[in-house]
Amino acid sequence: MSTKAEQFASKIRYLQEYHNRVQHNIYPVPSGTDIANTLKYFSQTLLSILSRTGRKENQEASNLAVPMTMCLFPVPFPLTPSLRPQVSSINPTVTRSLLYSVLRDAPSDRGGQGQQSRDAQLSEYPSLDYQGLYVTLVTLLDLVPLLQHGQHDLGQSIFYTTTCLLPFLSDEILSTLPYTMISTLATFPPFLHKDIIEYLSTSFLPMAILGSTRREGGVPAYVNLSASSMLMIAMQNTSNPVYHCQLLECLMKHKQEVWKDLLYVISYGPSQVKPPAVQMLFHYWPNLKPPGAISEYRGLQYTAWNPIHCQHIECHNAINKPAVKMCIDPTLSVALGDKPPPLYLCQECSQRIAG
């Protein structure tokens, strides 16, 4: 009887064979749905490992829910000049507006000094080829634009399986993951752009930043350096301002001085990314706009995306309870939400868990 590790490695070889058949047009050529069905094995296996790992009873409440207010209620700033947000004289990086309670520059310290080392966390899991699976998933990204059928199924399956794999990845891979995933905007069909931005904003970026144990100033070095490039890729490959703002607000939750990244985009980006970058700069940091500098500035207008609702499986009337806390504990995410981390919780559920 084969071991679990051998079964895991065998399924990875199936994926590699699929990649080879599609890449070289070898009959029978699998569809995106065929590959997506194979990926279900990995997502189910990874979730089952997390559910069996269990958590220690004496775990501190600070490890259950990240002590931060999440920007989940994106409301456009008022367009009337008299109603535009005013800037606090105490902290000029914080904007007083309709978003004041949910949108602000990230603090420099996340209190991660007591966080368990990544190596110790990974040692608790069975010895499977997690890195080999990640490398194979990255190669499968190249197949999505080549397929004629099942592009949407394959794209979503790759993103979901990658989300399930996040707790098993090293810090080095985690830090490069967001840039790798947002680069798919350049090759994936437009109907997958929404999924790319949502997975990036709700899973890949939060886990890459908060799940890493190697952070300087609260953000891993590679994520910090690639933030302007990620914004530039988003603006260059999609014209929807909703996606631009969703990505920017996600960065603002975790990273300081995001306005500098926008300035990099304005200074060094191609011509098509400069107008949306300028609009977002003056929209979120209106104090940076010189009086009368742009007389025809009309502000940033877009239809805000829906907030994330509570994902606790036992939450009462979850559809009417927006999430206010984020849990990055993998075991709790599977036990309480039947999903990979992070798990988004309403105020009532987060208090009940922490208590």
DRENFIDREN-343602 format. One record per residue (C-alpha): y, x, z; residue in three letters. Coordinates in steps of 0.02 Angstrom, whole numbers, plus 32768, in hexadecimal, padded with zeros to 4 digits. Example, Ala and Ser with C-alpha at 12.3 -4.5 7.8 and 13.67 -1.06 7.14 Angstrom:
<lumgus>
7F1F82678186ala7FCB82AC8165ser
</lumgus>
This chain:
<lumgus>
800080008000met80AA80457FD0ser812C80638054thr81D68011805Clys822880B0801Eala81B580B87F88glu81D880027F5Cgln829280227F6Dphe828A80BB7EFBala821E805D7E7Eser829F7FD27E6Elys832780547E52ile82BF80997DC2arg82B77FE97D7Atyr83757FE47D79leu837C808E7D26gln830380517CA1glu83707FB87C83tyr8406802B7C6Dhis83A880967BF0asn836F80007B8Aarg841D7FB57B7Dval8470805D7B5Dgln83FB80897ACDhis83D57FD77A93asn831A7FE67AB5ile82B67F477AA1tyr82A67EDC7B08pro835D7EEB7B39val83797E9B7BE5pro84047E207BFFser84837E287C8Bgly84267D9D7CE4thr83847E027CE0asp83D87E967D33ile84317E247DB0ala838A7DDA7DE5asn83487E897E0Bthr83E37EAF7E72leu83BA7E1C7EE4lys832B7E837F2Ctyr83A57F087F69phe84237E8F7FB4ser839A7E318011gln834A7ED3804Cthr83ED7F1D808Aleu841E7E7E80E6leu83727E748138ser83857F288175ile842D7EFE81C3leu83E87E618215ser83587EC28263arg83C27F5082A1thr84107EE5832Agly84A57F128393arg84B87F538443lys84E37ED384C6glu85647F428519asn85C87F598479gln86817F4E8499glu86E27EBC8455ala87577F3383FAser86C77F628388asn86A67EAD835Bleu874C7E798313ala87D07EE982CBval886F7ED68335pro88E37EB282A4met89397E1D8255thr88FA7E0481A5met89687DD48113cys89097D3A80DCleu89997CC380BDphe89F97D078027pro8A997CA18014val8B197CD57F90pro8BC37D037FD5phe8C4E7C817FBDpro8CAC7C9C7F1Cleu8D547C617F5Fthr8DBA7CFC7F8Epro8DF47CAF8031ser8D407C908065leu8CFC7D3A8037arg8CAA7D9580C9pro8D147E028137gln8CDC7EAD8173val8CC87ED68229ser8D437F5A8263ser8CC27F9B82DFile8C367FB68263asn8C727FB581AEpro8BC07FB7816Cthr8B9E7F0A81B3val8BDF7E78814Dthr8C197DDA81A5arg8BE57D4B8135ser8B657CC28120leu8AE77D508121leu8B287DA181C0tyr8A967D6E822Cser8A127DA381B0val8A5C7E2F8146leu8A9A7ED58187arg8A837F8F8170asp89E47FCA81C0ala89EC80278266pro89C280DE8261ser893680D682E1asp889D806782D7arg885180A28379gly87B980EC8324gly87A681828396gln8717812F83F3gly86C280F78354gln860F812B833Fgln85F781B882C3ser85BE81848216arg852581F4821Easp84EC81A182BEala850180F58270gln849E812481D4leu8412816F823Dser83EC80C38283glu83B8808181D8tyr8311809E817Epro830A8137810Fser832480EB8062leu837A812F7FC8asp842280DA7FE7tyr8486815E7F8Agln841181517EF5gly842D80957EF1leu84E980AD7EF6tyr84E481297E65val847A80B07E01thr84F180207E25leu858280897DE5val852480AC7D44thr85017FF27D2Fleu85BD7FD47D29leu85BB80207C7Basp85437F997C3Eleu85AF7F017C62val86217F137BC8pro85897F3B7B5Aleu85267E9E7B80leu85337DFF7B1Bgln84E77D8C7B9Ehis84F37D887C5Bgly858F7DF27C70gln85D27D867CFChis852C7D807D59asp85167E3C7D4Eleu85C87E637D82gly85C07DF47E1Bgln85137E367E4Bser854E7EEA7E42ile85E37EC47EB2phe857D7E617F30tyr84F27EE47F38thr85757F6C7F50thr85C07F077FDFthr85157EFD8031cys85037FB9801Bleu85A97FE6806Eleu85657FFF8121pro84E5807C80DEphe855E80ED807Fleu85AA819180BAser866481A880D8asp8677820C8038glu863181807FCDile868F80F9802Cleu8736814D800Eser871D81567F51thr86D180A97F3Fleu877480437F2Dpro87B480B07E9Etyr870B80A87E47thr87077FEB7E4Fmet87BA7FCA7E1Aile879E803A7D83ser872D7FB17D3Ethr87CA7F4B7D16leu87DB7FBA7C7Bala872E7F8E7C36thr86F67EE87C82phe871F7E457C28pro87B67DE57C6Cpro874D7D5C7CBCphe870E7DDD7D39leu87BA7E1E7D6Bhis87CA7D9C7DF5lys87257DD27E42asp87567E8A7E39ile87F97E6F7E97ile87AB7DFA7F18glu871A7E6F7F41tyr87927F017F48leu880E7EA97FBBser87927E53802Ethr87027ED18036ser87117F7A7FE1phe87BD7FB0801Eleu87AC7F6E80D2pro87017FBD80E8met873680608095ala87C9806F810Dile878B802081AEleu86D4804F8199gly86F681078183ser86F581808216thr875E820281BCarg880D81BB81BBarg88B3821481C3glu894181A181F4gly88CB810C81EBgly889881228134val8816819680E3pro8869821F807Eala882381EC7FD5tyr885281357FECval8901816A801Fasn891781DA7F87leu88CC815E7F0Aser893080C57F42ala89B780DC7EBEser893380F77E38ser88DA80567E6Bmet897D7FF57E5Fleu89A080427DB5met88F380157D73ile89077F607DADala89B27F4D7D5Bmet897C7FA37CBCgln88DF7F3D7C9Dasn89127E8F7CD7thr89B77E347CC8ser89927DB47D50asn8A0E7DD17DE0pro89947D7D7E59val891C7E0F7E47tyr89A97E8E7E5Chis89E77E3D7EFBcys893A7E227F43gln89127EDB7F31leu89BD7F127F72leu89B47EA3800Cglu89067EE58032cys89497F97802Fleu89DD7F63809Cmet89657F278123lys89147FD08135his8989805580F3lys8A37808F8120gln8AC880A280A6glu8A7980498013val8B27803F7FC7trp8B1480F87F9Flys8A7A80D17F37asp8ADF80527ED5leu8B6480D57EB7leu8ADF81497E72tyr8AA880BF7DFBval8B5C80A27DC4ile8B7D815B7DACser8ADD81957D57tyr8A8780F87D16gly8A8880BB7C61pro8B1180487C28ser8AAE7FA57C3Egln8A927FC27CF8val8B477FE77D27lys8B8C7F337D23pro8B067EE77D95pro8B137F7C7E0Aala8BD07F677E18val8BBB7EAD7E37gln8B407EC87EC4met8BA87F537F10leu8C417EE47F20phe8BD87E4D7F4Fhis8B847E9C7FE6tyr8C0E7F1A8012trp8CB07EC17FE2pro8D157F3C8049asn8CEE7FC27FC6leu8D497F637F3Elys8DFB7FA57F27pro8E7B7F177F22pro8E9B7EE37E6Fgly8E227F637E29ala8DBE7EE17DC9ile8E2A7E487DADser8DA27DE87D50glu8D1C7E027DD3tyr8CC47D5B7DEBarg8C447D8C7E6Bgly8B887D8C7E64leu8B3D7CE27E3Cgln8A837CBC7E45tyr8A097C3C7E87thr89C47C7C7F2Bala89077C8C7F3Ctrp88A77C267FBCasn88947C728069pro87EB7CAB80A6ile879A7C2B8117his872D7C4C81ADcys86827C8E8177gln86267C6D821Ahis858C7C0681EFile85A27B9C828Dglu865E7B83827Ccys86917ACC8288his86F97A9381F3asn870A7B4481B0ala87617B0A8111ile87FA7ADB8178asn87FA7B7A81E2lys88467C13818Epro88047CBB81C6ala88707D24823Aval87F77DAD826Flys87837E218212met86DE7E618257cys869A7F018208ile85FD7F0B8272asp856D7EFD81F3pro84F17EAF826Bthr85697E2882A5leu859B7E0281F2ser84E77DDE81C3val84BD7D838264ala85587D14826Aleu85847D0381B3gly84E47D2A8154asp85497DA280E9lys85737E5B80DFpro860E7E9A813Apro869B7E7B814Epro868F7DCF819Eleu872E7D6781A8tyr87427CF88241leu87BB7C72827Bcys88137C818322gln87987C11837Dglu86FC7C6A833Ecys87437D18835Cser876F7CEB8410gln86C37CA2842Darg866E7D4083EBile86DD7DB7844Bala86C67D5284E9gly
</lumgus>
